[in-house]
Amino acid sequence: MLSPKQEKFVKEYLKTGNATQSYLKAGYKTKSPEVGASQLLRNNNVQDRLKQLEEVSTEKFRIDKEFLTEKYLEIHQLAMEGNIAVSKSSLDSLARMYGLDTKKIDVTTNGNSINIQIEKTYIDPKE
């Protein structure tokens, strides 16, 4: 069973995919929301609820990664004929959906700001 804040976190996380933002919107107050959000994502009850709601959403709308991949690739192909920005946007959406996008994290420690960029690399098996 989740607390009301945990439930709100789960619902926000499913909407945005951003754990830190969801943590803050759920009403948690801490100096390190990134740490708190990370801890919540590792919580077994939170993980179970995320899976449960993802399954309900998928069943309700009959949308899954395969369907979205197909649609994004259709958009990409059509856009290649005239609108490169739309084409790039569809590929960026696919990358985010599969966790292949670049993540930027800003960390502030003792008044010093550090910008960390984590890149996930995809190697095309056809190459």
Order of alpha helices (4+ residues) and beta strands (2+ residues): alpha-alpha-alpha-alpha-alpha-alpha-beta-beta
